[in-house]
Amino acid sequence: MDVFALPAEVRERTSALRRAGSRVAFVPTMGALHAGHGSLFDVARRHADCVIASIFVNPTQFGPAEDFDRYPRPFAADAAFCAAAGVDILFCPRREDMYAPEHSILVVEGALTRGLCGPFRPGHFRGVLTVVTQLLNIVQPDVAVFGQKDAQQARLIQTLVRDLHMHTRVLVAPTWRDPDGLAMSSRNQYLSSDERRHALALSQALQLGETLYAQGVRDAAQVCARMHAVCATAGAAAVIEYVEAVDFATLRPVVELVDGTLLAVCVRIGRTRLIDNVVLGRARVAREYDLV
């Protein structure tokens, strides 16, 4: 595995790969890698000849009261993880190579960020879209793979690529879960043992939503109310930010559940903000939304 820090080095290598006829897949990460990231690398490998991963804890997507300073940065372990997973190129840029001291260009979206996490994390998606635009311009991959756990982010990036006429196809890979159902996340390590047990309420709520849909319940408000009640079992200190049913394409709230509805939940447990979701009828809408 080759490791590069400079954008010019990565651009030169990927340009050479494309001239040689190789397909390039890209998986951007913030490090603190786990099996969920490994599943993204597996998807990338199935769709390309060369897999590139990046590790960059992007400062512009953290709010002033968020966890940028304490976000885990186990670089040696992450590099070893990537090598074992068959990543061909690891790109680890420095902050000064991504953001000039006087940088002033930001990427802002005005529709898909109005709901879900948008109101709770002002400026977050502006930072995400800005850094992803930079990374895609540097790597110029044929495909990029993102996880469904961050479904709003994935839809934003699919829309970014479409609206800015970028070369890349954005694939959305399934959420990877621990055996007990908890969605894997680098931030799970913040949870105490009791908090982790309470965190199972998120996946349990989503399982209930899927079950109700399979039983023929179509009223979104009724399903969300039932899911909210399950999320409320996450402990007296838990704060439910949202329990919503939205259209996966537009992220707008729906009245009636159909295939392609995204059931999404967000709960703060202690100091840790957790999100999770499911797409109803996922297999039936996979081709339409590049779900893999």
Secondary structure as GFF3:
##gff-version 3
##sequence-region A 1 292
A	DSSP	beta_strand	2	4	.	.	.	ID=ss1
A	DSSP	alpha_helix	7	19	.	.	.	ID=ss2
A	DSSP	beta_strand	24	29	.	.	.	ID=ss3
A	DSSP	alpha_helix	35	46	.	.	.	ID=ss4
A	DSSP	beta_strand	50	55	.	.	.	ID=ss5
A	DSSP	three_ten_helix	59	61	.	.	.	ID=ss6
A	DSSP	alpha_helix	75	84	.	.	.	ID=ss7
A	DSSP	beta_strand	89	91	.	.	.	ID=ss8
A	DSSP	alpha_helix	95	98	.	.	.	ID=ss9
A	DSSP	three_ten_helix	118	120	.	.	.	ID=ss10
A	DSSP	alpha_helix	124	139	.	.	.	ID=ss11
A	DSSP	beta_strand	143	147	.	.	.	ID=ss12
A	DSSP	three_ten_helix	148	150	.	.	.	ID=ss13
A	DSSP	alpha_helix	151	163	.	.	.	ID=ss14
A	DSSP	beta_strand	169	173	.	.	.	ID=ss15
A	DSSP	three_ten_helix	186	190	.	.	.	ID=ss16
A	DSSP	alpha_helix	193	214	.	.	.	ID=ss17
A	DSSP	alpha_helix	220	231	.	.	.	ID=ss18
A	DSSP	three_ten_helix	232	234	.	.	.	ID=ss19
A	DSSP	beta_strand	239	247	.	.	.	ID=ss20
A	DSSP	beta_strand	261	269	.	.	.	ID=ss21
A	DSSP	beta_strand	272	279	.	.	.	ID=ss22
A	DSSP	alpha_helix	282	289	.	.	.	ID=ss23
###
